[in-house]
């Protein structure tokens, strides 16, 4: 494996980890919108609009990340 391929593979792996880690940011924003404590971050939202916000932002982030990685 040449250095360029290894470097490209490593950068894509770091980008994938960053995309998956952004889910924590989405969970914090979801809790803020829903009015929950940070300790309740893993529980489901009380309001439908917080769930819609969560999934819309998650799909945008993941779709953009996949488009960047595979482009």
QUITA-V648028 format. One record per backbone hydrogen bond with DSSP energy under -1.0 kcal/mol. NH is the residue of the N-H (numbers start at 0). CO is the residue of the C=O. E is the energy in kcal/mol with one decimal. If there is no record, write none. Layout:
NH;CO;E  NH;CO;E
//
This chain:
5;1;-2.1  6;2;-2.6  7;3;-2.3  8;4;-2.5  9;5;-2.5  10;6;-2.5  11;7;-2.2  12;8;-2.1  13;9;-2.3  14;10;-2.1  15;11;-2.4  16;12;-2.2  17;13;-2.2  18;14;-2.4  19;15;-2.4  20;16;-2.4  21;17;-1.3  22;19;-1.3  23;20;-1.6  25;21;-2.0  26;22;-2.3  27;23;-2.3  28;24;-2.4  29;25;-2.6  30;26;-2.4  31;27;-2.1  32;28;-2.6  33;29;-2.3  34;30;-1.2  35;30;-2.1  39;36;-1.3  40;37;-1.4  42;39;-1.3  50;46;-1.3  51;47;-2.3  52;48;-2.3  53;49;-2.4  54;50;-2.3  55;51;-2.5  56;52;-2.5  57;53;-2.3  58;54;-2.4  59;55;-2.1  60;56;-2.6  61;57;-2.7  62;58;-2.4  63;59;-2.4  64;60;-2.5  65;61;-2.5  66;62;-2.2  67;63;-2.3  68;64;-2.5  69;65;-2.5
//
